Every structure is written in C-alpha cells, then in structure tokens.
C-alpha cells in the first residue's frame, strides 16, 4: 500500500481538476439562469463546493475565473467577482470551524452569504449601472414600489437581498449535498493535493504556531505585506497611467470638437454684417437665419454645450450671437431654460484667456483652452472671422463641457477598483498559500524536526524517533527547500548512526570495564574465605536503595539515573582496599586484637588511594569517583562515630551512606559473620534501629520499604538460608 507521501505527489493534478469542475458548474448554471430569465444566479455552487473541500485558495480561484468566463455572455459579470470571492471565503471558514456543529450554523452561513451578496451587489448595480441587472428584479420593482410606498433605491436593495438569500440558500444546500455524496477517496485526493509535504494535523499546526511565536516577525506576514504592497503599487500605477491616457485622449477629442464647431460657425457668418448684428440684433435682416444655422451646428456637434460669436474689445467680449445652453447639458452647470446674452452686451474674458488679448486683437487662432468658470468646467475654442479685406471682425467660440469627464473618470475608477480588488485578493491568497506551502510549513516542519532531534540528547530511542519524524515530513517543493530538507535528513540519519556506533562502543567499553572491576573485586573478595557473593549482593542492595530514594523524591538534585548507574557499577569496588590487608588478619577466626582491627580498618584509606590513582589514569569517569567515595567512607556513621575520618550526616558522600546500609545488612545476614547469623527480619530490625545513628534515615526508609525486592536478592544468593 502506498504511503501518504507518495499519494501527495500523485494527486497534485486533482486540485486543479476540481477547480475546473467547480468553474464549469458555476458558468453552466449561471448561463442557464440568464437564458431562462430566472430570479436566480446559481453562480456560486462550484465555489462553495471547491472551498469546502479544497480550501480557501482553490475557492478564490474558482470564483475569479467563473466571473471572468461569465463576461462572455454577461459583460458586467467581472464587477461582481468580489462577491463570489467573499462567498468562497465564507465557505472555507464555515468548513473549517462550523461544518460539524448544529444546523443553526448552516442557517447563519446562508444568511451571511445572502445579506453580503445582496447588499454589495445592490450597491454596485445602483451606483455603477443605475439599474438592476437581473430582469426579474427590474420587472418586480415598479409593482413593489406601488405596494409598499418605498423609494426605488430602498425597494431595490430589499428585493435584491431577498433574492440573494434565496439564491444562496439553494446554492449552499446543493453544494453541501454534493459534498456529502462524494466518495471519501476522492475527498482525500482533493484535500492533500495542495500540500507539498505530508499534511499536518491540527496538533502539529498548533505546535508550529507556538514554535513560530519565538520570531519577531513571521516570514508569512513579511511576504504577505510585501506582496500586498507591490500589488497595490502596480494597480495604482496602472490605474493612474490608464486614467491619464484616457484623460489626455478625451481632452484632445473635446478640443477637436470645440475647434470644429467654432470653425464651422465662423464659416457661415457674414463678416460684413457684424457691426449691424451688434447694433440691431434679431431685427436686422439675416440675423435670425444665421442663428438658426448656428443652432443646427451646435445640435450636430456632439458634446458642444454653448456656441456663440463675440467681438473682442480690450479685455471684453461684445456678444453678437449667444445660443441657449443645450438641454443635454442640464445638470452640468448649464441652465437649459436661461436666455442667451443679448447682442451688444459685454462680458469680461475669463482669466484663462487674458493672456491671449494681443492674439485676439491680431486675429490669431486661439488654442483650445480649459477653464473653470462660474458655469462649469469647459473646453473652449475661438476661431477668428475675417472680412473681405483680411481684417478680424469677430471670433466664433464653442464650449464643450468637461464636467461629465470627471464623473466618467470617477465611475471608471470604481470599475477598476472592483475588478482589481478581486485580482488583489486572488494574488494575496496565492501569495499567502504559496508562502505557507513552499516556505513556512516546510521550514517550520524542518525546524521542529531538528529541535526534537536536538532535545533527544543521548537517548537513542528518542533520536531514532526524531529521525523518523523528520523523514516522514517528505517535502517535495522541487526547489532549494527540498534540497535543504534532504541534506538535513541525511545529516540527521548519519549523526544518529554515529551516535549509535559511539553508544555501542561505549557500552562495550563499559562492559569490559565492569568485567575488569568484577574480576578485580572477586580477586580481592576471594581472599576472604568467609565471603559469599558479597559484591553481587551489595551491588543489588545498593541499586534497591538508590532507586527507592529516586522514587520517594529524596535528594532530587543528586539522585539521577546517571548517579544510580554510577553507584551500582562502583559498588563491587567498595572493599578494594582489602588487597593491602594480610590474609592472616582477613581470614583470622575469632576476635581481632586492637592492633589487628586497626590494620583491617586501613582498607578504607588504601581503597581511596587505589581509586584516586585509577581516576587519574581514566579521566572523566564519574563512576570511579563514586567508587572512591564508597571505598573510603562506607564505614562512616551518620552520627560521626565511624572511620576513617569521623564524618557525619550529609557530609558523608551519598554513595557511601547507601553502601553503609547495603554492606552492613549483607554482613549481618550472611555466613560471613562469626557467631549468630541474623535473619532477614532481624537484619531489617537492626538497620531500622540504627537509623539516625549509624545510617542515613532516608536510605534506611528506602531500603526497608523495598522488603520484597530484598527477599528476592537474599534468596538468590543465600539458597541455604531462605
């Protein structure tokens, strides 16, 4: 059976296939609803399905590409991509946090999606298109206005929201039911297709977040901010360039329109009658006919709001013809009902044209100029009119409104922002996903793996587990991160094997050393004909006492696994100094004389010297230091009455205090003692009786409380005395 890491590589294509299926569902159902004129959209079913099963990023891509394709039959579809994207985000959050909760969360999901899409969609339609885009809603509004008395805007917002709640309820219900019937194998393929390593469990993600908190600024946040900033900068630059190009093009177009209209007007005026037109106005023959032609010129010149003829005198314009404002430009600062300026009336030139006064007097063509006067923002062109002698008798002026250009630019900016917002969200989503998939998750996984390897210390089992966890990550990003991962895995594996080899070497060395110690101790012990497995029994009792102290929590700073190992290994050497005691004294039957007893006691001092020489030879071996302590001080008493130095209490090394209990118990319960031999119970009572005088009370407690283990050791080595 293939493991999960192999499946991830094989299922990479599943995520993209599922996105394509989601897009196809959205586009097909939306097209059918559009053709049939249904009061539904059904363009988010695929988005919800992909978000719930594939995650946030696939849902965003599905939403964005759906609306991009829908522009084939619905030109305004892309403006609503932001809504589809938010539905995908809601679906991903629902699946992540609330999918396994009560039915009420499904209702809240529907209401949230419907209210958001209905409100935002209504705002977009009302401000950009000034009318509903769904035929059913458009046809229903008038009747609802009559029935409710609400304004058109309020009625539209309410109707659009209700329709969207109904639509999202159907879409979410269908999507969740489709998800329910999809086989688990397919769900697994989709869920792991976007990973570039073994998928992380929730506990692993929590551990990763905790591990990442040690950093001042996460890599994901840094890259997300960088990506967001670059996206906004690029979009802003593109928008500014586009607006500038449009504005420049529109200004040139308006200048051409104004120039053409003024030129045409200048060509139809009789220059020989200008003074008479000023003096007599409409009553002069030909004035009315010329004015009618000028009206026709203005009406046929798209964009021209005002058309007039003026004579320039000083800095004043003396009006000859002034046509009423075109009704097409009411609301842009022009009053269509206002009467034009009467012939002969004077108005000072606008500030923008005062610099051209000399040009006016010389009869030069005045370049089209923008001005923002008391009426409106306009583009004005002046064309001179010459008489038969070549004298400039007046100017034809045409005003083209620029006010609606600003409104169009504002509308254009909103359209760009709606489309670009969707693209920015998609870019950010991909950037965050890519950063997490290709950088954050792999690096954090490697970091946690290496950290567990380091924390394993010299514990071979933990080291092997850490290596297995590290290799299980299985990063396959096909870049430097993957190469780094494999290098770290190889390094960890090699180091684990080296540690294993060193451990085996140390264990073999320790076994050899222990063998030599036992052999040496046996050589010494065998000189005593009364000894019966003394070193084996004392080592066993030492282990029982040391482990008892650890279990009870006594001397926590001292009693460690390493200490226990050292004292157990050192125990056989506690009587090594007896090698200096003559056999005649060591094996003498009966009571020793004071002089002989004094000689026998020197085995503690001799043992200390022997072990100190060994420590000097074998530097760094802690267990030999404990062997020295036991050899030198295992006959010291808790109350200070022992030998060789008369130490007392905790001044006596702990290993020696442990050995004192073990050695005494074995001596009084073995055949080694002359006279009466103690039973186990009598030996225990003797030890308890001397707690606080000869022995450390805590060592006695640990020993006495381990009576079952003591009996096992005793019976093993004293078969004739069980």
BAROTI-80685 format. One record per atom (N, C-alpha, C): y, x, z. Coordinates in steps of 0.05 Angstrom, whole numbers, plus 5000, padded with zeros to 4 digits. Each point is the difference from the previous one (the first is absolute). Example, Ala and Ser with C-alpha at 12.3 -4.5 7.8 and 13.67 -1.06 7.14 Angstrom:
488652645156/502449825000/502450185000/502149934986/502450165001/502249855014/
! end
This chain:
497650175000/502449835000/502550175000/501949944983/502450164998/501849955024/501250225010/501849975023/502749904991/501649945020/502649884994/501950184985/499850265004/501850194986/499450004970/497449984992/499349994972/501049744988/499849785015/500949744990/502949994994/501650145017/502950004996/500750104973/498850234992/500650124974/499249814977/497849865003/499049834979/501649754997/501349915023/501349744999/503050024995/501050244992/502950034995/501049804980/498449934980/500849824979/500149715009/498649935022/499849725008/502849895007/501650165014/502649905008/501849924977/500150184979/501649934976/498949774985/497349974998/498849774987/500849745015/499950015026/500749775016/502949924997/501850204998/502849944994/500449864974/498650104979/500149874974/499049725000/497949955016/499049725002/502049835014/501350105021/502149855015/502349944981/500950194984/502249954981/499249794980/497650014990/499049814980/500049725012/499149975025/500049745013/502949895002/501850175009/502849915004/501249914973/499850174980/501349954974/498849754987/497449985000/498749774987/500749745013/499949985027/500649755013/503049934998/501750215002/502949954997/500649904972/498750114980/500549914972/499149714996/497749935011/499049734998/501949805013/501050075024/501949825014/502649974985/500950224987/502449994984/499749834975/497750034987/499549844975/499849705007/498649945022/499649725007/502449885015/502050165007/502349905014/499449905028/498050135013/499249925027/502150095021/500249865023/501850085021/498850225017/498550184988/498750225014/500550264985/499450225013/500350264987/497350154999/498550005023/497450125002/499950294989/502350145003/500150274990/499650215022/499149915024/499650195022/497150005010/498249844988/497249995010/498750284998/500350134977/498950274996/501350205019/502649975005/501450185018/498949985028/499749755010/498949965027/497250115002/498449944980/497250095000/499850315001/501650134983/499950294999/501150125026/502149895011/501250105025/498049985023/498749775001/498149955023/497650194998/499150064976/497550164997/500550294995/502250064985/500550284992/502250145016/501749845014/502150125015/502849954988/502050125014/502849954993/500850104972/499450254994/500950114975/498849864976/497349954999/499049854977/501349734997/500649875023/501449744999/502750024987/501550215007/502750044989/499950054970/498150174992/499750054971/499249754985/498249845012/499249754987/502449824996/501749975021/502349834998/502050094979/500650265000/502050114982/499149984971/497550074995/499049994972/499649724991/499449815018/499849724993/502649904989/502250045014/502649904991/500950144975/499350264997/500850144976/498649884976/497549935002/498549884977/500949714995/500849865021/500849724997/502749984984/501550224998/502449994984/499449954970/497550034992/499349954972/500649714993/499449825019/500549714994/502349895018/500850155020/502249915017/501950235005/502249994986/501850235000/501350075026/500049815019/501350065026/497950075022/497550024993/497950045019/500450255017/501050224988/500350255014/501949985024/501949814998/501949985022/498749895026/497649884997/498649885022/497750185010/499950244989/497850195009/500250065030/502550015010/500450075028/498649795018/499949754991/498749795016/497050055000/498950054976/497150054998/499250245017/501750215001/499450245016/499949935030/502049845009/500049925028/497649835007/499149844982/497549845005/497750195004/499950214983/497850205003/500250145027/502450075009/500450135026/499149825023/500849744998/499149815020/497049975001/498750004977/497149974998/498650245013/501150244995/498850245012/500350005030/502349925010/500549995029/498149795012/499849774987/498249785010/497150105002/499050134979/497350105000/499650215022/502050175004/499850225019/499949905029/501749805006/500449935028/499049725008/500049814981/499549725008/497749864986/498650144982/498049864984/497749895017/499350145022/497849915017/500949825023/502449915000/501049835021/499849714992/501249835016/499749714996/501349904974/499349754993/501049884975/503149985000/501249995023/502949975001/501450234986/498850245000/501250234987/500049974970/498049864989/500049944971/502349814993/500549805018/502349824996/502650155001/500250185019/502550165002/500350184976/497850114989/500150164976/501149844977/499049754997/500949834978/503049935003/500849935025/502849925004/501850244995/499250235010/501750244997/500350074970/497849994985/500150064972/501649804985/499649745006/501549784986/503050015006/500750035025/502950005007/501450244988/498750235001/501250254989/500349974970/497949934986/500149984971/501949784991/499949775014/501749784993/502950065004/500750115023/502850075005/501250214982/498550234998/500950224983/500149924971/497949854991/499949914972/502349824993/500749815019/502249824995/502650154999/500450205017/502550155000/500350154974/497850134990/500150154975/500849814977/498649774998/500549824978/502849885001/501049935024/502649875003/502250194993/499850265008/502250194996/499850154973/497650034989/499850154975/499949814976/498549785003/499649834976/501449735002/501149945024/501649765005/498449744996/497450024998/498349774996/497150065007/498449805008/497250055005/498550094974/498150175004/498450104977/497549844995/499149855021/497649834997/500849734990/498949904978/500849744988/499649775020/497850005015/499549785018/502249995021/500850235012/502150005020/502649914988/500650104976/502549934986/500249704996/497849884992/500049714994/500049835025/499250125023/499849845024/502650015016/501750194996/502450035017/501949764998/500549914976/502049784997/499249765016/497449924997/499049775015/500250045030/499350245009/500150075029/502949995010/501850094984/502950005008/500949715005/499249824982/500849725003/498749885025/497450085005/498649885023/500950115027/500750255001/500750135026/503050035004/501550024979/502850045003/500850295006/498050184999/500650285004/501350124975/501250245004/501250144978/497850114982/500850074976/498150104981/498750265010/501650185012/498950255010/498049965023/500849825019/498249945022/497449884991/500349804982/497649874989/498250204986/501250184985/498450204985/498550195019/501450095021/498750185019/497749865014/500449755009/497849865014/497749954981/500649904976/497849944981/498450254993/501550214994/498650254992/498350115023/500949985025/498550095023/497549845004/500249734998/497749835003/497950054979/500950034975/498150064978/498750265005/501450215009/498850265005/498149995023/500549855021/498149985022/497449884990/500249794984/497749874988/498550204982/501550144984/498850204981/498650225015/501350115021/498950225015/497649915017/500049755008/497749895015/497550004982/500449914975/497749994981/499250294993/501950174995/499450284992/498650155022/500949985025/498750145022/497349885006/499749744999/497449885003/498050094980/500850004974/498250094979/499250305003/502150165006/499550295003/498150065023/500449875023/498250055023/497249904995/499749784986/497349904993/498650184981/501550104980/498850194981/499050255015/501750095019/499350245015/497549955017/499749755010/497649945017/497450014984/500149944974/497549994985/499450264985/501850195001/499550264988/497950155016/497950114987/497850145015/501150245016/498750055022/500950225018/499950274986/498150044982/499850264987/502550054983/501049794986/502450034984/502450045018/500149865023/502250045018/500150295010/497750115006/499950275010/500950204978/499249954975/500950174979/503150004997/501149765002/502949974998/501450135024/499049965024/501350095024/500150315002/497950134989/499950295002/501050144975/500749854979/500750124975/502650175001/501849925018/502650145001/500050255018/497850045014/499850235018/499350264985/501250225008/499350264989/498550175021/498749865018/498450125021/498349785012/498350075019/498549795014/501949815014/499849744996/501949815012/500150035030/502349985011/500450035029/499749745015/498750005023/499849775017/502649955015/500249775012/502449935015/500550205023/497850085014/500250195022/501050274989/499050084977/500850264988/503049994992/500949774990/502849974993/501850025024/499149875022/501550015025/500150295010/497750144999/500050295009/501850164982/500149944974/501750154982/502949965006/500749745006/502849955007/500850145025/498250005020/500650155025/500450304995/498250104982/500250294994/502650064985/500949814983/502550054985/502549975017/499849875023/502449975017/501150265011/498450214999/500950265009/502150124982/500249904975/501950114981/502849865004/502150154995/502749895002/500649804978/498950064976/500649834976/497650004982/498849774997/497549994985/500450054970/498050114988/500150064971/500349744984/498749795009/500149754985/502949895001/501250005023/502849905003/501950174983/499650265001/501850184985/499849954970/497549984990/499649954971/500949724992/499549815018/500949724993/503049994998/501450135019/503050004998/500950154975/498750224994/500850154976/499649834975/497749874999/499449834977/501949774998/500649885022/501949775001/502850094991/500850235010/502750104993/500150074970/497950134990/500050074971/500049754983/498449805008/499849754985/502749864999/501349985023/502649875001/502050154984/500050275001/501950164985/499649974970/497550014991/499449964972/500949734990/499249795016/500849734992/503049974999/501450115020/502949985001/501250144976/499050244994/501150144977/499549854974/497549904997/499449844975/501749764998/500449865023/501749755000/502950074993/501050215012/502850084994/500450074971/498150164990/500150084971/499849764982/498249825007/499749754983/502549835001/501149975024/502449845003/502450134985/500250265002/502250144987/499849974969/497550034991/499649974971/500649724991/499149805016/500549724993/503049955001/501350095021/502849955003/501650134977/499350254993/501450134978/499649854974/497549924996/499449854975/501549744999/500149865023/501449745001/503050034997/501150215012/502950054997/500750064971/498450164987/500550064971/499849754984/498049835007/499649754985/502449825004/500949985025/502449825005/502550114986/500250274999/502350124986/499949944971/497750014988/499749934971/500749714995/499049825018/500649724996/503049955002/501350115021/502949965003/501550124976/499350234991/501350134978/499749834974/497649904995/499549844976/501649745001/500049875023/501549755002/503050044997/501150225012/502850054998/500750084971/498250164987/500550084972/500149764982/498049825004/499949754983/502549835005/500849985025/502449845006/502550124987/500250275001/502350134988/500149964970/497749964988/499949984970/500849734990/499949795017/500649734990/502949915007/501550175014/502749925008/502050104978/501949834994/502150074981/502250165015/500150264995/501850175015/503049944995/500549864977/502849954993/501249775017/498249845013/500949775015/499950035030/499650255009/499650055029/502549915016/502350084991/502449935015/500449705001/499449864977/500349715000/498049865019/497550125001/498049885018/500950035029/501350225006/501050045028/502249815006/501749954981/502449845004/499349705001/498449914980/499649714997/497249915010/498250185003/497349925010/498649824982/498749795011/498349824985/501549844979/502649985003/501549834981/500550154973/499550265000/500550154975/497649964982/500549964974/497949964980/498050235000/497449945001/497950204999/499050095027/501649955021/499250095027/497349875009/500049734997/497649855009/497550084985/500350044973/497750084984/499050275008/501950195006/499150275009/498649985027/501049835018/498849975026/497249904998/499549804981/497349894997/498150214990/500950184982/498350214990/499350205023/502050055017/499550185022/498049885019/500149745005/498049875017/497250044988/499849964973/497350044988/499050295002/501950184998/499250295004/498950045028/501549895020/499150045027/497349875006/499649754989/497549875005/497650144987/500550134977/497950144986/499550285009/501950115016/499750275011/498749975028/497450045001/498549975025/501050195021/500849885023/500950165022/503050015003/501649914980/502950015002/500949775017/501550055021/501049805018/502949924992/501750204993/502849954992/500550134974/501749874984/501050124975/503049934998/501750204994/502949955000/501350204982/502649944993/501750184985/502650045016/500850255003/502450065016/501750214985/502549995007/501950204990/500850175024/499850274997/500650185022/502950074999/501449945022/502850085003/500350135027/500550274999/500150155025/497250005013/499849915024/497549985014/499049715002/501349824984/499349725001/498549924975/498449795004/498749874978/501449734995/501049974976/501249744992/497949854985/499149775011/497749864988/500849844975/498250024980/500349854975/497949784999/497550085003/497849815002/498550075026/499149795015/498450045024/498049775001/497550054993/498049795000/499049945028/499449745005/498849935026/497450155005/499350045026/497650155006/497549844990/498150154990/497549874991/498549885023/499049754996/498549865021/497550155008/499050174983/497650165006/500550195024/502550055006/500650205020/501349895025/499849735003/500849885025/498250115022/501150065022/498450115022/500150315000/501150124980/500350294999/502950085003/501649825013/502850065004/501849874980/498949854981/501649864980/500049715005/502249874995/500349715003/500149884973/497949864993/499849884973/502049784995/501049885021/501949784996/502950095000/500550265006/502750105001/501250024972/502649934999/501450034974/500750294995/500050084975/500750284993/502950055004/500850254999/502850085004/501649924975/502349895005/501749904977/501150234984/500549964974/501250204983/502750095011/500550265001/502550105010/500050085029/497949915015/499950085029/499350295002/501050125022/499650295004/498150055024/498350194997/498250095023/499950304998/500250135023/499950295000/497250104994/499950224985/497450124994/498550065026/497349984999/498450085023/500350305004/499550085025/500350285007/498450194982/497649914992/498250164983/501250074973/502049834991/501150044973/502850125000/501250055024/502650115000/500150294989/497850135001/499950274989/500050004969/499649774988/500049974971/502649894988/502149985017/502549874991/501150144975/500050264999/501050144977/498249954975/497449995005/498249944978/500549724989/500549815018/500649724991/502550004982/502150155008/502550004985/499650144973/498150194999/499550144975/498049864982/498949785010/498149844984/497350124998/499150165020/497450125000/497949805010/497550054992/497749845010/499550095029/500049805018/499550055028/497049995005/498750215012/497150005005/499349775020/497649894996/499149795019/500150115028/501149835018/500550095028/499149795020/498650105021/499249815022/502449965018/500249765010/502149945020/498949795019/501150005024/499349815020/502549865010/500849804984/502549875006/499649765018/502149845002/499949775018/498149784991/499150024975/498249794990/497150095003/499450244990/497250085000/499850294992/497650105001/499350274990/499449974970/501750144983/499849954972/500150264984/499149994975/500350214981/501949904978/502250154996/502149904982/500450204977/500349894976/500650164976/502549904987/501950184992/502549934986/499950124972/500549844980/500150094972/502849934989/501450204988/502749954990/500049834975/502249854997/500549844976/502550114986/499750084974/502250134985/501149804979/502750034995/501249834979/499750154974/501349904979/499750114973/501350284998/501850055018/501350264999/498650215019/497949935012/498450185017/501050025029/501749805007/500950005028/498249835018/499450095024/498449855019/501649785012/499349754994/501549775009/498849875025/497450045005/498749895024/497250125003/498749915021/497250085005/498349765005/497550014989/498049805006/498350115022/499749845021/498450095024/497649815004/497850125008/497549855006/498950105027/499549805018/498850075026/497149915001/498350195007/497149945004/499450025029/498849795012/499550015029/497850205006/500550155022/498050195010/498849905026/500949775010/499149915026/497049945001/499049874978/497249935000/498250244997/501250234991/498550254998/499250095028/501849985019/499450075028/497849835011/500249734994/497949835010/497350064988/500150074974/497550074987/498850265012/501850195005/499150255012/498749955028/501349825016/498949935026/497349874997/499849814981/497449874994/497950204990/500950194984/498250214989/499050175023/501850075019/499250165022/497849865017/500449745004/498049855016/497350004986/500049984974/497550004985/498750275002/501650214997/498950275003/498850045028/501549925020/499150035028/497349865005/499849754989/497549855004/497650154988/500450094975/497950144986/499450275013/502250155006/499650265011/498949995029/500749795015/498949985027/497049984999/498949854981/497149984996/498850274993/501450144982/499050264992/500150205023/502249995016/500350195023/497849945020/499449755006/497949935018/497350114990/499549974974/497550104989/499950315002/502350134994/500150295002/499650095028/501349875019/499750075028/497249955010/498949774991/497249945008/498150214990/500450084975/498250204988/500550275014/502550065006/500650255013/498850025027/500349795016/498849995027/497050024999/498849844982/497150004997/499050284991/501450114980/499250264989/500350215022/502249995015/500450205021/497849985021/499449745008/497949975020/497250084989/499449924975/497350054989/499650294994/502050134988/499650274990/501050215020/501649925020/501150215018/499449935030/501249775009/500049955029/497149975011/498549814987/497349965010/498250254998/500050134977/498350244998/500950225020/502650065001/500950215018/499549935029/500649755007/499549915028/497150015007/498349924981/497150005005/499050295004/501050184983/499350285003/501050115026/502549935008/501250095025/498349915024/499249745000/498449895022/497350145001/498850054976/497550134998/500150295011/502150144992/500350285010/500550005030/501649805009/500649985029/497549955016/498349834990/497449955015/498350244999/500150164978/498550244999/501050215020/502650015003/501250195019/499349925029/500249735005/499549905027/497150035008/498250034980/497150035007/499550255015/501850204998/499750255014/497450144993/498350065021/497550144994/497649815003/500549735000/497949815002/498849964972/497650104995/498950004973/499649724990/499249825017/499549724991/502649884991/502250035015/502649904992/501050134975/499550264997/500850154976/498649884976/497449965002/498549894977/500949724994/500649845020/501049724995/502850014986/501750195009/502650034988/499850084971/498250184993/499550084972/499149774984/498149845011/499049774986/502249794995/501749965020/502249814996/502050104979/500450265000/501950124980/498949974972/497450054996/498849984974/499749714991/499949825019/499749724993/502649884988/502350135005/502549904989/499949984970/498850194987/499650004971/502549944984/502050175002/502549964985/499550074971/500949834981/499750064972/502649924985/502250135008/502649944987/500450164975/498150184993/500150164976/502650174998/500850105023/502550175000/499650225021/502350125008/499950225019/499049905027/500549755008/499049905025/497050005001/498749924978/497150005000/498950295002/501450184985/499150285002/500350115028/502249945013/500450085028/497949885018/499349754995/498049865017/497350154998/499250064975/497450134996/500050285013/502350144998/500250265012/499749985031/501349805012/499949975029/497149925008/498849834984/497249925006/498250244999/500350174980/498350244998/500550195023/502650035007/500750185022/498849895026/500249745005/499049885024/496950035001/498749954978/497150024999/499150295005/501450194987/499350285005/500550095029/502249905011/500750085027/497949875020/499249754994/498049885017/497350154999/499350094976/497650164998/500250275014/502450124998/500450255014/499949965030/501249795010/499949945029/497149955008/498549864983/497149955006/498550275001/500650184981/498650265000/500850165025/502650005007/500950145024/498749885025/499849735000/498849875023/497150075003/498550004977/497250085001/499750295009/501850174990/499950285009/500550025030/502149855009/500650015029/497849895017/498749784989/497849895015/497750195002/499450134977/497850205001/500750235018/502550094999/500850215018/499849925029/501049755005/499849895028/497249985009/498249914982/497249985008/498850285006/500850204984/499050275005/501150105026/502649945005/501250095025/498749865024/499549744997/498749855021/497250115005/498750074978/497350115003/500150265015/501950174993/500350255014/500749965030/501749805005/500849945027/497549915016/498549824989/497649905014/498150235004/499650174980/498250235002/500950185023/502650065000/501150185020/499749875028/500749745001/499749865026/497150005010/498249954981/497150005007/499150275010/501050214987/499350275009/500850055029/502449905006/501050035028/498549815018/499649764992/498849805017/497150065005/498750114980/497150065003/499550225021/502050155007/499750205021/499549875027/501049745002/499649855025/497549844997/497950085015/497449874997/500049725010/502149925016/500149735011/501549814981/501150104979/501649834981/498149834983/500749754997/498549834982/501849844983/500650104976/501749864980/502849955012/500950185016/502649965013/502349974981/500150174979/502349994982/499949754983/497749904993/499849754985/501049765017/499049995024/500849785018/502950005006/501150235008/502850015007/501849934976/499250094975/501549934977/500049704996/497749875005/499849714996/501749855021/499950105025/501649875021/503050044995/500850244990/502850054993/500949804979/498449954980/500849814979/500349725012/498249925018/500249745012/502649975016/500750215016/502549985016/502450004982/500150184980/502450024982/500449734985/497949894990/500349744985/500749785019/499150015025/500849805020/502950025007/501150245002/502950045005/501649884977/499150054976/501449904976/500049695000/497749895006/499749715000/501849875021/500250125023/501749895022/502950064996/500750174981/502850074995/501150215019/498250145014/501050215018/500750264984/502150135010/501050254987/500349964970/501649804991/500249944971/501250224984/501750175012/501150214984/498150244997/497849995015/498150235000/497449924987/498949775008/497349924991/500249884972/499450164980/500149924972/497350054988/499449904976/497450064987/499650304997/502150154994/499850294998/499350135026/501249915022/499450115026/497149945008/499149754995/497249935007/498150184985/500650044973/498250184984/500050285012/502450105007/500250285010/498450035026/500349825019/498750035026/497049974997/499149824982/497149974997/498850254987/501450114981/499050254987/500150235019/502050015018/500350225019/498349995024/499049765006/498449965025/497850205004/498450074979/497850185004/500950285010/502550074997/500950275007/501250015029/499849785015/501350005026/498850205020/497450084996/498850205018/499550264986/501550064978/499650244985/500450255017/501649985021/500550235017/497650095016/497949835002/497650085015/498550234988/500950074975/498750234988/500550265016/502150005016/500750235017/498749995028/498749785006/498749975026/497250114999/499250185018/497350125000/497849785002/497750054987/497849815002/499149965029/500250225015/499049985028/501649805016/502549974994/501649805013/499749734987/500050004973/499949754986/497449855005/497850145004/497449875003/498850035028/501750085019/499150035027/499349745013/497649995013/499249765015/501250025028/500849775009/501250005027/503150024998/501150025024/503050005002/501050284994/502250014984/501350254994/501650105023/500250265003/501750125020/502949964992/501950035018/502949984992/500750194978/498950245001/500650204980/498949914973/497549895000/498849914975/501549754989/500849835018/501549764991/502650084987/501350215012/502550094988/499550114972/497850154997/499450114973/499449774981/498649805008/499449784982/502549854992/501949985018/502649864994/501650154978/499450264997/501550154980/499449914971/497949824997/499449914972/502349854988/501849875017/502349864989/502050194988/500550215015/502050204990/498950144975/497450075001/498750134977/500149824976/499449745004/500049814978/502749974988/502150015016/502849984990/500650244982/499250255009/500650234984/498450004974/497549925001/498449984976/501349814979/500949775009/501149804982/502850084990/501550145017/502650104990/499750214979/497950175002/499450194979/499249864974/498549785004/499149854976/502449864987/501949905016/502449874989/501650204985/500350245010/501550214985/498650064974/497450004999/498650064975/500149764980/499749765011/500049764983/502649845006/502250094987/502649885005/500149714991/501349835016/500549734992/497949805006/497750085012/497949825006/500549875028/501049765000/500749875025/497649955018/497749954989/497749945017/499350245017/500550254991/499550235017/501950025024/502449894996/501949995023/499049815021/498849784992/498849815019/497550135013/498550164984/497750145011/500950205021/502250134996/501050195020/500849855025/501449774997/500849845023/497549915016/498049904986/497649915015/498550225013/499850234985/498550235012/501550115024/502650005000/501650115022/500349815024/500349744995/501049835021/498149765007/497550004990/498449765005/499049995029/500650215016/499350005029/502549965017/502349944987/502449935016/499849725010/501149955025/499849735012/502849864998/499949744999/502449834998/501950065023/498850065024/501850045024/500850295003/499250184981/500950285001/498150185015/497649915008/498250165016/497950154983/500349984973/498050134982/500750294994/498650104981/500450284991/500050014970/501150214987/500850265011/502950015009/501749814992/502950025006/501049805019/498349825009/500949795019/502049814988/499749934975/501849814987/499449725011/502049824998/499549735010/501249794981/499049755003/501149784984/500050054970/502249894988/500250024971/500850284990/500450185019/500450284992/497450114988/497849905010/497450084989/499849894971/499350164980/499849894973/498149764999/500749804984/498449754999/497250054992/499550184981/497350064991/498350115023/501350165017/498550115023/499449785020/501849815004/499649785019/497749824991/499949964973/497849844989/497350155004/500050264994/497650165003/499150015029/501950015019/499350015028/498249765008/500749764991/498449765005/497350024986/500050074975/497550024984/498250215012/501050245006/498350225009/498849945028/501749895018/499049945026/497949795000/500449784984/498149794999/497350104989/500150174979/497550104989/498650195020/501550165014/498850195019/498649855023/501349795011/498849875024/497849814992/499849934974/497949814992/497750134984/500150274999/498050154984/498350165018/497850104989/498150175016/501150275005/502450044990/501350265004/500750045029/500549795015/500950015028/497650055018/500450185019/497950055020/500149785021/497749935009/499949795021/499949734988/501449825013/499949714992/501549964974/498749854982/501349934974/501249725002/502449974990/501449745000/499049834977/499749745006/499549814978/502649944986/499849854978/502549934985/501949855018/499049805015/501749845017/501350185022/498450185011/501050185021/502150194988/499450094976/501950184987/502749864995/499849754991/502549844995/501549965026/498649945022/501349965025/501350265010/498750234995/501250255007/502650054985/499949954974/502450034984/502349825009/499349755006/502049815008/501250085028/498350105017/500950085027/502050234999/499650174980/501850244999/502349964980/500449754991/502349954982/502650035017/501950164990/502550045014/499950255017/497650125005/499850255014/499050224982/497549964990/499050204982/500749934971/500049744993/500249914972/502549834995/500950014975/502249834990/499149705001/501449835015/499149725004/499749854973/501750064981/499849874974/497550094985/499350255002/497650094987/497549885013/500249975027/497749875014/499849714991/502249864998/499949724992/498849974972/500950174981/498949994973/497050065000/499150185017/497250085001/498349775013/500949905022/498549805015/499849744984/502149934986/500049754984/498250024975/498950244995/498350044977/497150045009/499249875021/497350055011/497849954980/500149804983/497849964981/499650244981/502350114991/499850244982/498950245016/500850025025/499150225017/496949995003/499049765005/497149975003/498550084975/501249934976/498750084975/499750304998/502250145006/500050304999/498050115020/500149895024/498250105021/497149974993/499249774990/497349954993/499150174976/501950064982/499350164977/499250285008/501550115019/499550295007/498550035027/499549795014/498550025026/497749804999/498250034981/497949804996/498249975024/499750205016/498349985023/501449895025/502549924995/501649905024/501449754993/498949844982/501449754992/499849795020/
! end
